[in-house]
Amino acid sequence: MRSFTRFALPYWLATLFIALYFAVVLNLPIYAKISEIFSHLEQVKLGFIISIPLFFILALNLIFQLFSWPFLFKPFFILLILLSSIVSYSSFNYGTIFDQDMLVNILETNAGEASSYISLYSLTWILGLGVLPSVLLALLPIKKERTFIRFIAKKCLAMILSVLGILLIAALYYQDYSSVGRNNSYLNKMIIPTQFVYSAYGQVKDSYFSKPMVYKTLATDAKQIANAAANTSANKPNLIIFLLGETARAQNYQYHGYARDTNAYTQAYHPFFFSNMSSCGTATAVSVPCLFSNMNKANFNRKQADHQDNLLDILQRAGINLLWKENDGGDKAVAKNIPLINIDTSRQDQQCNGHSCYDMVLLENLDQQISAMSGNRMIVMHLMGSHGPTYFQRYPSSMATYQPDCPRADIENCSIEQIQNSYDNSIRYTDFVTAQVIKHLQSLQQYNTALIYVSDHGESLGENGLFLHGMPYSLAPETQTKVPLLFWMSPGFAKQKHIDSSCLNASRDKPYSHDNLFHSLLGLMDVSTQEYHASEDIFSPCRSLTNSSF
């Protein structure tokens, strides 16, 4: 142990080494992206290339010196290294950017979802880049300065030299940094650990240090129009099943022109497919609450959405009977005021593996659940859909149509072909589940029935080096923001709602978004309220006798 003390470092030097480790090792994702950017440039100065890691070392040393204090030093940097190794793994392998929306999504991920990201490769990365350096730091002896003045003086000197180094680099290569940064503004969001620490600070501030919001009740005037609320033999009650999909992108739908028969099962039912549908976000924690709120994408605020009525609350106030069936790890507080059934994913049977269940499980006891409701009713089924990275667990082996697939969680070690095959299998299985729901609705002759399927967001499958989802919306590719919207209705539903099918067909390619669904569902359920805007209702232009009370 005495020999080990020979390697004791003063605080300022130990902090510099930590900055060096972060700059050179943990920031591998940003170097990979910068390398890709440079490969498309005609010429790049060698000095500019060399200056980039030097700039990171100096900048991080400047920041880290602010947190380099006795009693705080080791706990703070050990935690930072461990968290940063996880961020580094996700950013390098999937292109994930850890902004505040992504952190919310992570915090709302349950154990079953989180386990799908665990693999030998991910554990090796985190052990090698996170745990091992943390152990070394924990064992590292720190040399204490003789006086506090001397301690402060060396810290200040280290910070001053860092600032001077940054100024020198700026003097030599400001134009290069400015050009690359201006054309690739997302790069600053990739720097580890500054971006995720800043996002974490924002989340903590919003959650614990902001003024509590008063719950806001909306649409107190909500009511069903008279002819919709009456349940006579000539006017059977309405039943809508709303399938809320997970991670399905429109580009891989056969209806969208995709070469594969990913919609082989629903084709027989001739659903309406809307080809130009955009999501509100790129992660479930944003898209789902936004979809059901009266706010649109431009002004959506999750905290506000959690403290006011949403579409389901308004429908319930109007007398619509509701039920939410959950198979995707959480309703994101959307169904907090209505009956909710969580699928028991700990089961181990033909539908479940102890961690997750195939979406066909949502049809269990469906008849009894419908019968237990009264009047006009809507059931939301939250699908597991194509939740990655374990796409292979979203469909039974008997439905693994496209081969070879990727039967593992660390998809970065599969070929792009395997990943796409697994993903397409999951899309095809979702189409099978959708077809089974439609088939069941057709058999329920005592109701006027309809089905809506929409995904919460899309997915990247290796395009431009990106995988999964959750990119900041302004930077996200269309594969993460363009989602499928399917609509099917029984003849009785079409007749009762006076919906012109040819008109719907003509509007299939119009640009719509999640913003439209709030008003579209109020319209389909004939709920009159000042919160409803017919101009935002997808179906309103195709209803020949829209009630004037809307």
C-alpha positions, -999 to +999 in steps of 0.1 A: +000+000+000+030+022+008+043+018-027+008+027-041+010+061-023+039+071-045+012+076-072-007+101-051-019+131-071-029+166-060-065+175-067-057+197-096-037+171-114-062+143-107-089+165-121-069+171-152-065+133-157-103+129-153-108+156-179-084+138-202-103+105-198-136+121-205-122+140-235-104+111-251-123+080-241-159+087-230-165+111-259-158+085-286-194+091-299-187+127-309-154+118-325-172+092-346-197+118-357-170+145-364-150+119-384-182+113-405-186+151-410-150+155-420-152+127-446-177+148-466-155+179-466-130+186-494-103+198-470-097+199-432-068+215-415-046+190-396-041+215-368-079+219-365-083+181-361-056+179-335-071+209-316-105+192-310-095+167-283-072+194-268-102+218-267-123+192-249-095+185-224-091+222-216-129+229-215-137+199-193-107+206-170-120+242-166-155+229-156-143+199-135-120+221-114-152+238-101-163+204-086-129+193-074-131+197-036-122+174-007-150+151+004-169+158-029-142+148-054-144+110-054-182+105-049-189+131-076-166+119-103-172+082-096-209+088-102-202+110-132-180+084-148-205+056-142-234+075-157-212+088-186-202+053-195-239+044-200-244+076-221-213+069-241-225+034-249-259+045-260-246+075-280-218+055-298-239+025-307-274+040-312-268+077-318-288+087-288-288+123-276-296+127-239-317+159-238-344+165-212-371+146-231-349+116-234-343+117-196-380+118-189-384+088-212-357+069-193-372+078-159-405+064-170-391+032-184-400+001-163-377-028-154-390-050-182-382-023-208-348-015-192-338-052-193-342-053-230-311-031-233-289-053-212-265-075-231-230-089-228-217-062-251-233-033-231-222-047-198-186-051-211-186-015-223-200-001-190-176-023-169-146-013-190-153+023-194-173+030-162-168+005-134-131-001-138-120+036-140-143+043-110-126+016-089-092+030-099-104+065-089-117+051-056-083+036-048-063+066-060-045+084-031-050+121-032-022+144-020-035+171+002-020+206-001-003+220+030-026+250+031-060+259+018-045+290+001-021+268-018-050+245-028-070+274-042-040+289-059-032+257-079-069+253-088-071+288-101-038+284-120-052+252-137-084+271-146-065+301-159-042+279-181-073+261-194-089+294-204-057+306-221-054+274-240-090+277-252-084+313-263-053+302-282-073+275-300-101+300-307-075+325-322-061+299-345-092+279-356-123+300-347-135+300-383-132+262-385-151+257-353-177+282-363-183+266-397-185+230-384-207+241-355-230+262-375-237+234-400-239+207-374-256+224-344-264+191-328-228+184-319-229+204-287-257+181-275-233+151-279-206+163-256-203+141-225-211+148-197-222+184-202-254+178-222-269+151-200-259+169-168-275+201-180-306+181-190-307+164-155-304+198-139-334+210-159-354+179-150-347+182-113-355+220-114-388+214-131-397+185-109-387+198-074-379+235-075-406+250-097-439+264-085-466+236-082-492+238-109-529+239-101-549+212-119-569+226-147-603+212-156-611+215-193-643+212-213-668+214-185-694+219-212-687+185-228-717+164-237-728+139-263-753+153-288-787+138-283-789+114-312-754+099-304-763+093-267-795+075-275-791+037-276-820+024-297-822-005-320-819+018-350-790+036-334-767+010-318-741+021-293-707+030-307-676+011-298-641+024-309-610+005-302-580+028-303-547+009-309-518+030-296-488+016-314-452+016-303-422+025-325-438+018-359-426+040-387-446+046-418-418+039-442-420+001-434-457-002-441-468-019-473-496+007-476-468+033-478-452+016-508-428-006-489-418-036-509-425-062-483-460-075-473-459-060-438-497-054-440-506-088-453-533-094-426-552-061-426-555-059-464-586-081-464-604-054-443-595-025-465-586+000-438-580+037-446-542+044-445-531+080-440-497+083-455-485+117-443-489+115-405-464+131-381-458+123-345-457+149-317-424+136-304-398+110-309-402+092-276-432+077-258-430+100-228-436+130-250-458+116-279-484+098-258-493+127-234-492+151-264-514+129-285-542+130-259-538+166-249-555+197-264-520+212-269-503+208-302-467+199-309-456+236-310-468+245-275-468+211-258-455+210-222-455+177-204-458+192-169-488+212-180-503+181-197-500+162-164-519+189-146-549+193-168-577+172-183-569+153-215-590+138-242-600+108-221-611+129-192-633+150-216-648+119-232-656+105-198-672+137-186-694+136-217-706+101-207-684+079-229-674+047-211-637+042-213-611+015-206-573+015-210-554-018-215-516-015-210-490-037-225-462-012-230-449-004-196-470+026-187-498+050-198-476+081-191-503+094-167-528+097-195-552+072-181-549+083-145-586+091-142-602+062-161-603+024-155-569+008-164-558-028-168-521-035-167-511-067-184-492-090-160-459-094-179-444-116-152-465-145-166-447-173-184-469-189-210-475-189-247-481-151-247-456-139-221-419-147-213-418-133-177-406-098-189-429-089-218-460-102-236-470-104-272-498-079-281-524-106-287-526-108-249-546-076-251-575-095-267-579-117-236-613-112-218-622-085-243-658-096-247-664-095-210-648-061-206-669-047-234-700-061-219-692-046-185-693-012-201-724+007-210-735+032-237-710+045-262-676+032-253-639+034-263-611+010-254-575+021-257-550-008-262-514+003-257-493-021-277-457-032-272-455-031-310-420-028-323-403-017-290-365-021-295-338-030-293-352-066-287-375-065-318-373-103-319-393-106-286-422-087-301-434-116-323-436-154-318-411-176-337-439-189-358-442-154-373-406-147-380-413-143-417-382-124-427-349-142-421-322-140-408-335-119-379-315-105-350-323-126-319-303-105-294-305-072-275-272-057-287-284-050-322-252-032-330-236-066-333-262-077-359-261-068-396-284-041-409-303-068-428-309-088-396-321-057-377-345-047-406-358-083-408-366-084-370-382-050-372-403-059-402-414-091-384-426-070-355-445-046-379-461-076-396-471-091-362-487-058-352-506-059-385-518-094-375-530-082-341-548-053-357-565-076-382-576-099-353-591-069-335-610-058-367-622-094-372-635-094-336-652-060-341-670-073-371-685-101-350-700-076-325-732-069-344-748-052-314-725-022-318-714+002-345-677-004-344-645+013-355-608+010-351-580+035-351-544+025-351-516+051-347-480+048-336-464+071-310-432+076-330-410+060-355-376+043-354-341+046-369-327+013-382-291+023-390-297+051-414-269+077-410-256+056-381-287+062-360-306+034-342-338+034-320-354+068-314-355+097-291-336+123-312-344+159-305-373+166-329-355+194-347-327+169-355-347+137-359-349+121-393-384+113-408-380+077-399-385+088-363-413+112-369-435+098-397-459+072-383-488+051-397-524+059-391-550+033-399-588+037-397-615+010-402-652+013-396-682-010-398-710-002-423-732+007-394-706+031-379-701+048-413-739+052-417-745+065-383-716+091-386-725+099-422-689+093-432-682+094-469-656+067-477-646+082-511-639+115-493-616+097-468-598+080-496-592+114-513-577+128-481-553+100-474-522+119-485-530+152-467-506+162-440-519+153-405-503+149-371-510+137-336-524+172-331-555+162-351-564+132-330-577+151-300-604+168-322-609+137-345-619+115-315-641+141-300-658+143-334-662+106-339-677+103-305-701+132-312-690+152-282-700+188-282-675+212-264-658+245-270-625+226-269-634+209-302-623+224-335-638+209-366-610+224-387-586+200-369-608+170-372-596+145-399-631+131-404-652+163-402-649+173-439-661+138-449-692+138-426-721+150-448-744+158-418-720+171-391-741+183-362-743+221-359-738+220-322-701+213-325 
